[in-house]
Amino acid sequence: MIGLISATAAGAAARDRLAAAWPDRTRVYEGPVGDAVRAAFAQCEQLVCFLATGAVVRLVAPLLSGKTADPGVVCVDEGGRFAVSLVGGHAGGANELAREVGEVLGAEPVVTTATDAADLPGLDTLGLPVEGDVAGVSRALLDGEAVALRAEVAWPLPPLPVAAEGSYTIRLTDRLVETAERQVVLRPPSLVVGVGASKGAPVEEVLGLIEGVLREAGLSAASVAELATVDAKAEEPGIVEAARRVGVPLVTYSAGELAAVDVPNPSDAPLAAVGTPSVAEAAALVSGGELLVPKRKSAASPAMATCAVVRRPGRGRLAVVGLGPGARDLLTPRAKAELRRASVLVGLDQYVEQIRDLLRPGTRILESGLGAEEERARTAVEEARKGRAVALIGSGDAGVYAMASPALAEASDDIDVVGVPGVTAALAAGAILGAPLGHDHVSISLSDLHTPWEVIERRVRAAAEADIVVTFYNPRSRGRDWQLPKALDILAEHRAPTTPVGVVRNASRPDESARLTTLAALDPATVDMMTVVTVGNTATREIAGRMVTPRGYRWQEEPE
């Protein structure tokens, strides 16, 4: 929850805009400012104060306890020009909150944390437990010194300017290691502990077994992602409390699911008790991974608990990102966030140039020229399978004549895939023309490189007969100059010569051009691959120089 505090009418107006934008995330604190700040500080994870920074400093100073516990505090000035991250830039999320506030209010975010100012992810903001010399290694990254990354477990980290060798080290591991000077240890959530227990097994026995097994195996409890068991033990107090104390979720599976898992140490006892020959090993292995510690029993007599430990493979992350039609202000905030998150960027060289300035230092760029879509898709999936955070970029919307389709054809369920929508060429052109897509509409590519012309022609004819507005992508190139005239002839069989046609080239880019013509007057020779052509239906009209398709099937008759 984000607490909102203001003292003046101007501050209250900006406060209310933020509250309206985030109704489920914010709470407005009224009354005397000092009381409001103290109450919000105690009750909220973050604060946005529409007050002078000096006033907020004096109010929150007595309340501060430590950067891992304090809420993030952002100050917005009286004019709403700046959103200043004041307290809790990293741990409290104030730096990111300042950026979000800036987007809503049109204010410039101001962050003073060194890594954020240098556009580097803070080592303590990666969402992973961190140990060691965070300040020293962070300073080395900022100073451009050689920092080596030793990744013993594959995990999708954000971009970091690291080297193969260096006097400073970032170590990614789930093993127990002593932290040394000039070293940071990141703990990925790579371990799953399978647990079985007899009815009434005390939490001390369950927890002692887990801790002892991890310690003897040289594994860090900070890398435990979850405890897993059979459904029949979902409410077993000793297991439930052990998960709570370890600070991880308890995941359960049906006996049938566990019985289907091949394990090294099956037993008749759990089979008779809960219907599966293995609980601890099977529950740890059911999602896949490497069995690091086979089933172990507790030392109590009789033993009432068992556990096993599996290292699950790090799942890579592939974000398929639509960049929109080209204008920076039509690139969505979600797309920007994914570009900044990715450690590997894959894309067409000209699209990479569009967004190169948004990438963080350390991002590895794999770019190629026209005509290599399948190769780029394969490359992106391969990089994700190595446990990396990958962004595969395309223009418009990645799912419309772009990279999502070939990428998902290559991807299996061993990686996480995220789709990031973008503004398509048809939508960008439609906004420029007026409202040509006000009713049913279809997009058809006239490129027969991947689709036989017979199929394309059948689709054009169906759209023509159904009286649907049509937007043609890839309408004409030097080597394909007859397809557009043919498609227009088919439409002309069902639509009047005066049917409005919109032609937009390089929508939203500096050299954008647009014109409104008719089905009879359109000269295909004026169209190229950077153009989209939108042909109206029988109800589409030109009104005040704009192309408009009514929301209903026919215009209301004008009164006499």
DRENKOLMAR-591787 format. One record per residue (C-alpha): residue number from 1; residue in one letter; x, y, z. Coordinates in Angstrom, 1 decimal, always signed. Each point is the difference from the previous one (the first is absolute). Example, Ala and Ser with C-alpha at 12.3 -4.5 7.8 and 13.67 -1.06 7.14 Angstrom:
! residues 2
1 A +12.3 -4.5 +7.8
2 S +1.4 +3.4 -0.7
***
This chain:
! residues 560
1 M +0.0 +0.0 +0.0
2 I +1.2 +3.5 -0.9
3 G -0.9 +2.8 +2.4
4 L -0.7 +3.4 -1.5
5 I +0.5 +3.2 +2.0
6 S -0.5 +3.6 -1.1
7 A -0.1 +3.5 +1.7
8 T -1.2 +2.4 -2.7
9 A -2.8 +0.2 -2.6
10 A +2.5 -0.6 -2.8
11 G +1.5 -3.0 +1.8
12 A -3.5 -1.4 +0.6
13 A -0.8 +0.3 -3.7
14 A +3.1 -1.9 -1.0
15 R -0.7 -2.5 +2.9
16 D -3.5 -0.6 -1.3
17 R +1.2 -0.7 -3.5
18 L +2.4 -2.6 +1.3
19 A -2.8 -1.5 +2.2
20 A -2.3 -0.2 -3.0
21 A +2.7 -1.7 -2.1
22 W +0.8 -2.6 +2.7
23 P -3.2 -0.5 +2.0
24 D +1.0 -3.4 +1.2
25 R +3.5 +1.0 +1.0
26 T -0.4 +3.2 +1.8
27 R -1.5 +1.4 +3.2
28 V -0.5 +3.8 +0.6
29 Y +1.0 +1.3 +3.4
30 E -1.9 +3.1 +1.1
31 G +0.5 +2.2 +3.1
32 P +3.1 +1.7 +1.3
33 V +3.0 -0.8 -2.1
34 G +2.2 -1.2 +2.8
35 D -2.6 -2.5 +1.3
36 A -0.7 -1.1 -3.6
37 V +3.6 -0.7 -0.8
38 R +0.5 -2.0 +3.3
39 A -3.1 -2.0 -0.6
40 A +0.9 -0.8 -3.6
41 F +3.6 -0.9 +0.9
42 A -1.3 -2.6 +2.5
43 Q -2.7 -1.4 -2.2
44 C +1.2 +0.1 -3.6
45 E +2.9 -1.5 -2.0
46 Q +0.5 +3.2 -1.9
47 L -0.9 +3.7 +0.3
48 V -0.4 +2.8 -2.5
49 C +0.1 +3.4 +1.7
50 F -1.1 +3.1 -1.9
51 L +2.2 +2.1 +2.3
52 A +3.4 +1.7 +0.1
53 T +2.9 -2.5 +0.4
54 G +1.3 +1.9 +3.0
55 A -3.4 -0.4 +1.8
56 V -0.1 -3.7 -0.8
57 V +3.5 -0.5 +1.2
58 R -0.8 +1.5 +3.4
59 L -3.1 -2.0 +0.3
60 V +1.3 -3.4 -0.9
61 A +3.5 +0.3 +1.6
62 P -1.2 -1.1 +3.4
63 L -1.8 -3.0 -1.5
64 L +2.9 -1.5 -2.0
65 S +1.2 -3.4 +1.2
66 G +2.0 -1.4 -2.9
67 K +0.0 -0.3 -3.7
68 T -1.3 -3.6 +0.0
69 A -3.0 +1.0 +2.1
70 D -0.9 +3.6 -0.9
71 P -2.7 +0.7 -2.6
72 G +1.0 +1.7 -3.3
73 V -0.8 +3.7 +0.1
74 V -0.4 +2.2 -3.1
75 C -0.5 +3.8 +0.1
76 V -1.9 +2.0 -2.7
77 D +0.5 +3.7 -0.1
78 E -2.8 +2.6 +0.0
79 G +0.2 +0.5 -3.7
80 G -0.1 -3.7 -0.7
81 R +3.2 +0.2 -2.1
82 F +2.2 -2.5 +1.9
83 A -0.5 -3.3 +1.8
84 V +2.9 -0.4 +2.4
85 S +1.1 -3.4 +1.5
86 L +0.8 +1.1 +3.5
87 V +0.1 -3.1 +2.2
88 G +0.2 -3.7 -0.8
89 G +1.2 +0.3 -3.6
90 H +0.8 -3.7 -0.3
91 A -1.5 -2.0 +2.8
92 G -3.1 +2.2 +0.3
93 G -0.5 +0.2 -3.8
94 A +0.1 +3.8 +0.1
95 N +2.0 +0.3 -3.2
96 E -2.4 -2.0 -2.0
97 L -3.0 +1.7 +1.7
98 A +1.5 +3.4 -1.0
99 R +0.0 -1.2 -3.7
100 E -3.6 -1.2 +0.3
101 V -1.2 +3.2 +1.6
102 G +1.8 +2.0 -2.7
103 E -1.8 -1.9 -2.8
104 V -3.4 +0.7 +1.6
105 L +0.6 +3.6 +0.9
106 G +2.3 +1.0 -2.8
107 A +2.7 +0.7 +2.5
108 E +3.8 -0.7 -0.4
109 P +1.1 -2.8 +2.3
110 V +3.1 +0.9 +2.0
111 V +2.1 -2.9 +1.5
112 T +3.2 +0.5 +1.9
113 T +1.0 -3.6 +0.6
114 A +3.2 -0.5 -1.9
115 T -0.8 -3.2 -1.8
116 D -3.4 +1.4 -1.1
117 A +1.6 +3.3 -1.1
118 A +2.4 -2.1 -2.1
119 D -2.8 -2.2 -1.3
120 L +1.4 -3.1 +1.7
121 P -2.2 -2.5 +1.9
122 G +0.9 +0.1 +3.7
123 L +1.3 -3.3 +1.2
124 D -2.4 +0.2 +2.9
125 T -3.0 +0.6 -2.3
126 L +0.2 -3.2 -2.1
127 G -2.6 -1.8 +2.1
128 L +2.6 -2.5 +1.2
129 P +1.5 -0.3 +3.5
130 V +3.4 +1.6 -0.1
131 E +3.0 -0.3 +2.3
132 G +3.5 +1.5 +0.1
133 D +1.6 +3.2 -1.1
134 V -3.0 +1.6 -1.8
135 A +1.4 +3.6 +0.4
136 G +3.5 -0.9 -1.3
137 V -1.2 -2.0 -3.0
138 S -2.6 +2.6 -0.9
139 R +2.6 +2.7 +0.2
140 A +2.3 -2.1 -2.3
141 L -2.8 -0.3 -2.6
142 L -0.6 +3.8 +0.2
143 D +3.7 +0.7 -0.4
144 G +0.3 -2.3 -3.0
145 E +2.3 -2.5 +1.7
146 A +0.1 -3.6 -1.1
147 V -2.7 -2.0 +1.8
148 A -0.2 -3.7 -0.7
149 L -3.3 -1.9 +0.0
150 R +0.3 -3.6 +1.2
151 A -3.4 -1.6 -0.6
152 E -0.1 -3.5 +1.4
153 V -3.7 -0.1 -0.6
154 A -1.7 +1.3 -3.1
155 W -2.4 +2.8 +0.9
156 P -1.5 +2.9 -2.0
157 L +1.8 +2.9 +1.4
158 P -0.4 +3.6 -1.4
159 P +2.9 +1.5 -2.0
160 L +3.2 +0.6 +2.0
161 P +3.3 +1.3 -1.4
162 V +2.0 -3.0 +1.0
163 A +3.1 -1.6 -1.4
164 A +1.5 -3.5 -0.1
165 E +2.6 +0.9 +2.5
166 G +0.3 +2.8 +2.6
167 S +1.3 +0.9 +3.4
168 Y -3.7 +0.3 +1.1
169 T -2.4 -2.9 -0.2
170 I -3.8 -0.5 -0.2
171 R -0.6 -3.7 +0.9
172 L -3.4 -1.5 -0.8
173 T -0.3 -3.2 +2.0
174 D -2.2 -2.1 +2.3
175 R +2.9 -1.5 +1.8
176 L +1.3 +1.0 +3.4
177 V +3.0 +2.2 -0.6
178 E +1.9 +2.5 +2.1
179 T -0.2 +3.5 -1.3
180 A +3.3 +1.7 -0.5
181 E +1.0 +3.6 -0.5
182 R -0.9 +1.3 -3.5
183 Q -2.6 -2.7 -0.4
184 V -3.7 -0.1 -0.1
185 V -2.0 -3.2 +0.2
186 L -3.5 -0.2 -1.6
187 R -2.3 -2.8 +1.1
188 P -2.3 -1.2 -2.8
189 P -3.2 -1.8 +1.2
190 S +1.2 -3.3 -1.6
191 L -0.6 -2.6 +2.7
192 V -3.2 -1.9 +0.7
193 V -0.2 -2.0 +3.2
194 G -2.5 -2.9 -0.1
195 V -1.4 -0.9 +3.5
196 G -1.8 -3.0 +1.4
197 A -1.2 -0.3 +3.5
198 S -2.0 -2.3 +2.3
199 K -3.2 +1.4 +1.5
200 G +0.9 +2.2 +2.9
201 A +3.7 +0.4 -0.9
202 P +1.3 +3.0 +2.0
203 V +1.2 +3.0 -1.9
204 E +3.3 -0.1 +1.8
205 E +0.7 -3.4 -1.5
206 V -1.1 +1.0 -3.5
207 L +1.9 +3.3 +0.1
208 G +3.1 -1.6 +1.6
209 L +0.1 -2.6 -2.7
210 I -0.2 +2.6 -2.8
211 E +2.6 +2.2 +1.5
212 G +2.4 -2.9 +0.7
213 V -0.3 -1.5 -3.4
214 L +0.6 +3.4 -1.7
215 R +3.0 +0.7 +2.2
216 E +1.6 -3.5 -0.5
217 A -0.5 +0.3 -3.8
218 G +1.6 +3.4 +0.0
219 L -3.2 +1.7 -1.3
220 S -1.3 +3.4 +1.0
221 A -3.4 +0.3 +1.6
222 A -0.3 +3.4 -1.7
223 S -0.4 -1.8 -3.3
224 V -2.9 -2.2 +1.1
225 A -3.0 +1.0 -2.2
226 E -2.7 -2.2 +1.5
227 L -0.8 -3.0 +2.1
228 A -2.0 -2.7 -1.9
229 T -2.0 -2.9 +1.3
230 V -3.1 -2.1 -0.8
231 D -3.5 +1.4 +0.2
232 A -0.9 -2.2 +3.0
233 K +2.6 +2.0 +2.0
234 A -1.1 +3.4 -1.1
235 E -1.2 +0.9 +3.5
236 E +2.5 -2.0 +2.0
237 P +1.0 +2.5 +2.7
238 G +3.7 -0.9 +0.2
239 I +0.4 +0.4 -3.8
240 V -2.1 +3.1 -0.2
241 E +1.9 +1.7 +2.8
242 A +3.4 -1.1 -1.4
243 A -0.8 +1.7 -3.3
244 R -1.1 +3.2 +1.8
245 R +3.2 +0.1 +2.0
246 V +2.2 -0.6 -3.1
247 G -2.0 +2.8 -1.6
248 V -1.1 -1.9 -3.2
249 P -3.3 -1.3 -1.4
250 L -1.2 -3.5 +0.6
251 V -0.9 -1.7 -3.3
252 T -2.0 -3.3 -0.1
253 Y -0.6 -2.6 -2.6
254 S -2.5 -2.8 -0.3
255 A +1.0 -3.6 +0.9
256 G -0.5 -0.9 -3.7
257 E +2.3 +2.7 -1.2
258 L +2.7 -1.2 +2.4
259 A -0.5 -3.7 -0.7
260 A +0.9 +0.7 -3.6
261 V +3.4 +1.4 +0.9
262 D +3.0 -2.4 -0.3
263 V +1.9 +0.2 +3.2
264 P +3.1 -1.8 +1.3
265 N -1.4 -0.9 +3.4
266 P -3.7 -1.1 -0.1
267 S -1.6 -1.4 +3.1
268 D -3.1 -2.0 +1.0
269 A -0.7 +2.1 +3.0
270 P -1.1 +3.2 -1.8
271 L -1.8 -2.1 -2.6
272 A -2.2 -1.5 +2.7
273 A -0.4 +3.4 +1.9
274 V -0.6 +2.5 -2.8
275 G -0.1 -2.0 -3.3
276 T +3.4 +0.7 -1.5
277 P +3.3 -1.9 +0.5
278 S +1.9 +3.2 +0.5
279 V -0.8 +3.4 +1.5
280 A +3.2 +1.9 +0.7
281 E +1.9 -1.0 -3.1
282 A -3.0 +0.0 -2.4
283 A -1.2 +3.4 +1.3
284 A +3.4 +1.5 -0.6
285 L +0.4 -1.6 -3.4
286 V -3.5 +0.4 -1.4
287 S +0.9 +3.3 -1.7
288 G +3.3 -1.2 -1.4
289 G +3.5 +0.6 +1.1
290 E +3.1 -1.7 +1.4
291 L -0.3 -2.0 +3.2
292 L +2.8 +1.4 +2.3
293 V -1.0 -1.8 +3.2
294 P -2.0 -3.3 -0.1
295 K -2.5 -0.7 +2.6
296 R +1.2 +0.5 +3.6
297 K -1.7 -0.9 +3.2
298 S +0.1 +2.0 +3.2
299 A +2.2 -1.2 +2.8
300 A -2.9 -0.4 +2.5
301 S -1.2 -3.4 +1.0
302 P -2.3 -0.8 -1.5
303 A +0.7 +2.3 -2.9
304 M -3.1 +2.0 -0.9
305 A +1.4 +2.2 -2.8
306 T +1.8 -0.5 -3.3
307 C +1.3 +2.5 -2.6
308 A +1.9 +0.1 -3.3
309 V +1.5 +3.0 -1.9
310 V -0.2 +0.7 -3.7
311 R +1.7 +2.8 -2.0
312 R -2.5 +1.1 -2.6
313 P +1.3 +1.4 -3.2
314 G +0.1 +3.7 -0.4
315 R -2.8 +1.0 -2.4
316 G +1.0 +2.5 -2.5
317 R -2.4 +2.8 -0.9
318 L -0.9 +1.1 -3.5
319 A -1.9 +3.3 -0.4
320 V -1.3 +0.5 -3.6
321 V -0.3 +3.8 -0.2
322 G -2.0 +2.1 -2.5
323 L +1.7 +3.4 -0.5
324 G -3.0 +1.6 -1.6
325 P +0.1 +1.9 -3.3
326 G +3.2 +2.0 +0.7
327 A -0.8 +3.1 +2.1
328 R +1.5 -0.2 +3.5
329 D -3.1 +1.2 +1.7
330 L -1.9 -2.9 -1.5
331 L +2.4 -2.5 +1.6
332 T -1.9 -1.3 +3.0
333 P +1.4 +0.2 +3.6
334 R -0.1 -3.7 +0.2
335 A +2.1 -0.4 -3.1
336 K +2.6 +2.5 +1.5
337 A +0.1 -2.0 +3.2
338 E +0.6 -3.3 -1.8
339 L +2.8 +1.6 -2.1
340 R +1.7 +1.2 +3.2
341 R -0.5 -3.4 +1.7
342 A +1.5 -2.1 -2.8
343 S +3.7 -1.0 +0.1
344 V -0.2 -1.2 -3.6
345 L -1.8 +1.9 -2.8
346 V -0.7 -1.7 -3.4
347 G -1.4 +2.0 -2.9
348 L +0.2 +1.4 -3.5
349 D +2.8 +2.5 -0.1
350 Q -2.2 +3.0 -1.0
351 Y -2.3 -0.7 +2.9
352 V +2.9 -0.3 +2.4
353 E +1.1 +3.5 -1.0
354 Q -3.4 +1.3 +0.9
355 I +0.4 -1.0 +3.7
356 R +3.7 -0.4 +0.6
357 D +0.0 +3.1 +2.3
358 L -2.5 -1.7 +2.3
359 L +2.2 -3.1 +0.7
360 R +1.9 -0.3 +3.2
361 P +3.8 -0.3 +0.0
362 G +1.0 -3.6 -0.3
363 T -2.8 -1.0 -2.3
364 R +1.3 -2.5 -2.7
365 I -1.5 +0.9 -3.4
366 L -0.5 -2.6 -2.7
367 E -1.2 +1.8 -3.1
368 S -0.4 -1.1 -3.6
369 G -1.3 +1.3 -3.3
370 L -3.2 -0.4 -2.0
371 G -1.3 -3.5 -0.8
372 A +1.3 -1.9 +3.1
373 E -3.2 -0.2 +2.1
374 E +0.2 -3.7 +0.7
375 E +3.7 +0.2 +0.8
376 R -0.6 +2.8 +2.5
377 A -2.9 -1.9 +1.6
378 R +2.2 -3.1 +0.4
379 T +2.8 +2.1 +1.4
380 A -2.3 +1.6 +2.6
381 V -1.4 -3.3 +1.1
382 E +3.5 -1.6 +0.3
383 E +1.2 +2.9 +2.1
384 A -3.0 -0.3 +2.3
385 R +0.6 -3.7 +0.3
386 K +3.4 +0.8 +1.5
387 G -1.8 +1.7 +2.9
388 R +0.3 +3.6 -1.3
389 A -2.4 +2.9 +0.0
390 V -0.6 +0.6 -3.8
391 A -2.0 +2.6 -1.9
392 L -0.9 -0.7 -3.6
393 I -1.2 +3.2 -1.7
394 G -2.2 +0.7 -3.0
395 S -1.8 +3.0 -1.3
396 G -3.7 +0.7 +0.6
397 D -1.5 -2.8 +2.1
398 A +2.3 -3.0 +0.3
399 G -3.0 -2.3 -0.7
400 V -1.1 +1.6 -3.3
401 Y +2.2 -1.0 -2.9
402 A +3.0 +0.2 +2.3
403 M +2.2 -2.1 +2.3
404 A -2.4 -1.6 +2.5
405 S -1.2 -2.7 -2.4
406 P +3.4 -1.4 -1.0
407 A +1.3 +0.3 +3.5
408 L -2.9 -1.9 +1.6
409 A +0.3 -2.6 -2.7
410 E +3.6 -0.6 +1.3
411 A -0.7 +0.3 +3.7
412 S -1.0 -2.9 +2.2
413 D -1.1 +0.0 +3.6
414 D +3.5 +0.1 +1.4
415 I +0.1 +3.8 -0.1
416 D -2.3 +2.8 +1.1
417 V -1.4 +2.1 -2.9
418 V -1.5 +3.4 +0.5
419 G -1.8 +1.9 -2.8
420 V +0.1 +3.8 +0.0
421 P -2.6 +1.6 -2.3
422 G +0.8 +2.9 -2.2
423 V -1.9 +2.5 -2.2
424 T -0.4 -1.6 -3.4
425 A +0.5 +1.7 -3.4
426 A -3.8 -0.4 -0.7
427 L -0.9 +1.8 +3.3
428 A +2.6 +2.7 -0.5
429 A -1.1 +0.7 -3.5
430 G -3.7 -0.2 +1.0
431 A +0.6 +2.7 +2.6
432 I +1.6 +2.3 -2.6
433 L -2.8 -0.6 -2.6
434 G -2.9 +0.5 +2.5
435 A -2.1 -3.0 +1.0
436 P +0.1 -2.5 -2.9
437 L +0.0 -3.0 +2.3
438 G -3.2 +1.0 +1.8
439 H -1.7 -3.3 -0.9
440 D +1.1 -3.5 -1.0
441 H +3.4 +0.1 -1.7
442 V +2.7 -2.4 -1.1
443 S +3.7 +0.2 -0.7
444 I +1.5 -1.9 -3.0
445 S +3.6 -0.1 -1.0
446 L +0.5 +0.0 -3.8
447 S +3.5 -1.6 +0.3
448 D +0.0 -3.4 -1.5
449 L +3.4 -0.9 +1.4
450 H -1.5 -2.2 +2.7
451 T -3.6 -0.4 -1.2
452 P -1.0 -1.2 -3.5
453 W -1.8 +2.7 -2.1
454 E -3.0 -2.3 -0.4
455 V -0.6 +0.1 +3.7
456 I +0.5 +3.8 +0.2
457 E -2.4 +0.5 -2.9
458 R -2.6 -2.2 +1.7
459 R +0.2 +2.1 +3.1
460 V -0.3 +3.3 -1.8
461 R -3.0 -1.3 -1.9
462 A -1.7 -1.1 +3.3
463 A +0.6 +3.4 +1.5
464 A -1.4 +1.7 -3.1
465 E -3.1 -2.2 +0.0
466 A -0.5 +0.5 +3.8
467 D +0.3 +3.8 -0.3
468 I +2.8 +0.3 +2.5
469 V +2.4 +2.9 +0.2
470 V +3.4 -1.3 -1.2
471 T +3.5 +1.2 +1.0
472 F +2.7 -1.3 -2.3
473 Y +3.5 -0.6 +1.5
474 N +3.0 -0.5 -2.3
475 P -2.0 +1.3 -2.9
476 R +2.7 +0.5 -2.7
477 S +3.7 -0.3 -0.5
478 R +2.3 +0.2 -3.0
479 G -0.3 -3.8 -0.5
480 R -3.7 -0.2 +0.8
481 D -1.8 +2.7 -2.0
482 W -3.1 -1.8 -1.2
483 Q -1.6 -1.3 +3.2
484 L -1.5 +3.3 +1.2
485 P -1.7 +0.8 -3.3
486 K -1.4 -3.5 +0.0
487 A -1.3 +0.3 +3.6
488 L -1.6 +3.4 -0.8
489 D -1.7 -1.4 -3.1
490 I -1.6 -2.7 +2.2
491 L -1.2 +2.5 +2.5
492 A -1.4 +2.2 -2.9
493 E -2.3 -2.9 -1.0
494 H -1.9 +0.6 +3.3
495 R +0.6 +3.7 +0.8
496 A -0.7 +3.3 -1.8
497 P +2.8 +1.8 -1.7
498 T -0.4 +2.8 +2.5
499 T +0.7 -2.2 +3.0
500 P +2.5 +1.9 +2.2
501 V +3.6 -1.4 +0.1
502 G +2.6 +1.3 +2.5
503 V +3.7 -0.3 -0.9
504 V +2.5 +0.6 +2.9
505 R +3.7 -0.3 -0.4
506 N +2.4 -0.1 +3.1
507 A -2.8 +0.5 +2.5
508 S +1.2 +2.0 +3.0
509 R +3.6 +0.5 -1.3
510 P +1.5 +3.3 -1.0
511 D -0.6 -0.5 -3.7
512 E -3.6 -1.1 +0.5
513 S -2.4 +0.7 -2.9
514 A -3.7 -0.8 -0.4
515 R -2.6 +0.6 -2.6
516 L -3.6 -0.8 -0.5
517 T -1.1 -1.2 -3.5
518 T -2.6 -2.4 -1.5
519 L +0.0 -3.5 -1.2
520 A -0.1 +1.2 -3.7
521 A +2.6 +2.7 +0.4
522 L +2.7 -1.8 +2.0
523 D +3.2 -0.4 -2.0
524 P +1.8 -3.2 +1.2
525 A +3.3 +1.4 -1.3
526 T +0.0 +2.5 +2.9
527 V +0.0 -2.8 +2.6
528 D +3.0 -1.8 +1.4
529 M +0.9 -2.4 +2.9
530 M +0.1 +2.9 +2.5
531 T -3.7 +0.7 -0.7
532 V -3.3 -1.5 +1.3
533 V -3.1 +0.3 -2.2
534 T -3.4 +0.1 +1.7
535 V -3.1 -0.6 -2.2
536 G -3.3 +0.9 +1.5
537 N -3.2 -2.0 -0.2
538 T -3.3 +1.1 -1.7
539 A -0.9 +2.1 +3.0
540 T +3.4 +1.8 +0.4
541 R -0.1 +3.8 -0.8
542 E +2.3 +2.9 -0.3
543 I -1.1 +2.7 +2.5
544 A +1.9 +3.2 +0.4
545 G +3.1 -1.6 -1.6
546 R -0.1 -3.0 +2.3
547 M -0.8 -3.6 -0.8
548 V -2.8 -1.3 +2.2
549 T -1.7 -3.4 +0.3
550 P -3.2 +0.1 +2.1
551 R -0.4 -2.2 +3.0
552 G -3.3 -1.3 -1.4
553 Y -0.6 -1.6 -3.4
554 R -1.6 +3.1 -1.5
555 W +0.0 +3.7 +0.5
556 Q -3.0 +1.6 +1.7
557 E -1.9 +1.9 -2.6
558 E +0.5 +3.7 +0.2
559 P -3.1 +2.0 +1.0
560 E -1.5 +2.0 -2.8
***
